[in-house]
């Protein structure tokens, strides 16, 4: 398992080098431990996180200074006698340092629809950021 984690981290570093324009969205490295997508549309930053089987009460979105933290701790359920299992429902913790000069973390919106958490961080238009707060999921 350790070798797989190392491979994923190396792929993340290669992706960062290959995609320089994207890497400017985040000011520092982030560890690839749970799948998520990011894209910019109409100058706003979007982050999509698959949260299959989770209710919005089981997902937490917080901002600590300029760090966006998306996490979940799923309640443990009895393991089934699977014949084949490819869907993982594990705890996750995604942390990304957001460029607060480009994006306004005070106006984050989040929506959970059909197992996909969509976080929208609008373009920054001269606002000051709060130090620490949570975001409600719609």
C-alpha positions in Angstrom: 0.0 0.0 0.0 2.9 2.3 0.8 4.3 1.9 -2.7 0.9 2.9 -4.2 0.7 6.0 -2.0 4.2 7.0 -3.2 3.2 6.4 -6.8 0.2 8.7 -6.4 2.2 11.4 -4.7 4.8 11.2 -7.6 2.0 11.5 -10.1 0.6 14.5 -8.3 4.1 16.2 -8.5 4.3 15.4 -12.2 0.8 16.8 -12.8 1.8 20.0 -11.0 4.8 20.4 -13.3 2.8 19.5 -16.4 -0.1 21.9 -15.6 1.6 25.1 -14.4 -1.5 27.4 -14.9 -3.5 25.1 -12.6 -0.9 25.0 -9.9 -1.1 28.8 -9.6 -4.6 28.3 -8.1 -3.1 26.6 -5.1 -0.1 28.3 -3.6 1.5 25.1 -2.2 1.5 21.4 -2.7 -1.4 19.3 -1.6 -1.3 15.6 -0.9 -3.3 13.4 -3.2 -5.1 11.0 -0.9 -8.7 11.1 -2.1 -10.0 11.9 -5.6 -11.3 15.3 -6.4 -11.6 17.6 -9.5 -10.9 21.3 -9.7 -11.7 23.7 -12.5 -12.2 27.4 -13.1 -15.4 28.6 -14.8 -16.4 32.3 -15.2 -13.3 33.2 -13.0 -14.6 31.1 -10.1 -12.9 28.1 -8.6 -14.8 24.8 -8.4 -13.9 21.7 -6.4 -15.8 18.5 -6.9 -15.5 15.7 -4.4 -17.3 12.3 -4.7 -19.1 11.5 -1.5 -21.0 8.4 -2.4 -23.3 7.3 0.4 -22.6 10.2 2.6 -25.2 12.7 3.9 -24.3 16.3 4.1 -24.2 16.1 7.9 -21.3 13.6 7.6 -19.2 16.0 5.5 -17.4 19.0 7.0 -16.0 22.0 5.1 -13.9 24.5 7.1 -11.5 27.3 6.3 -8.6 28.0 8.5 -6.9 31.2 7.3 -6.3 30.4 3.7 -6.5 26.6 4.0 -9.7 24.9 2.7 -10.4 21.6 4.6 -12.9 19.1 3.4 -13.3 16.0 5.5 -15.6 13.2 6.6 -15.6 10.6 9.2 -18.1 7.9 8.2 -19.8 6.0 10.9 -18.6 2.4 11.0 -21.1 -0.1 9.6 -20.8 -3.9 9.7 -18.7 -5.3 6.9 -20.7 -7.3 4.3 -19.5 -10.5 2.8 -18.6 -8.9 -0.6 -17.9 -11.0 -3.6 -16.4 -8.0 -5.4 -15.9 -4.6 -3.9 -14.6 -1.5 -5.8 -16.6 1.3 -4.2 -14.7 2.7 -1.2 -16.4 4.6 1.5 -13.5 5.7 3.6 -12.8 8.7 5.8 -11.1 11.5 4.0 -9.4 14.8 4.7 -8.5 17.1 1.7 -6.6 20.3 2.5 -5.6 22.9 -0.1 -4.0 26.3 0.4 -6.2 28.7 -1.7 -4.7 31.8 -3.3 -6.8 34.3 -1.4 -5.7 37.1 -3.7 -7.5 35.3 -6.6 -10.4 33.7 -4.8 -12.8 35.0 -2.0 -12.9 32.2 0.6 -15.4 34.2 2.6 -18.1 33.6 0.0 -17.7 29.8 -0.4 -20.8 27.9 -1.5 -21.2 24.1 -1.3 -23.9 21.9 -2.7 -24.3 18.1 -2.4 -26.2 16.5 -5.3 -26.4 12.9 -6.3 -23.2 11.9 -4.4 -21.1 14.8 -5.6 -20.0 17.6 -3.4 -19.5 20.8 -5.4 -17.7 23.7 -3.8 -17.6 27.1 -5.4 -15.1 29.7 -4.5 -15.8 33.0 -6.3 -13.3 35.2 -7.8 -11.9 37.7 -5.2 -13.2 41.2 -5.6 -11.3 43.0 -2.9 -12.6 41.4 0.3 -10.8 40.7 3.5 -10.7 37.0 4.7 -11.9 35.7 8.0 -9.5 33.6 10.0 -11.5 30.5 10.6 -15.1 29.4 9.8 -17.2 26.5 8.6 -19.3 26.3 5.4 -22.9 25.0 5.3 -23.7 22.5 2.6 -27.0 23.0 0.7 
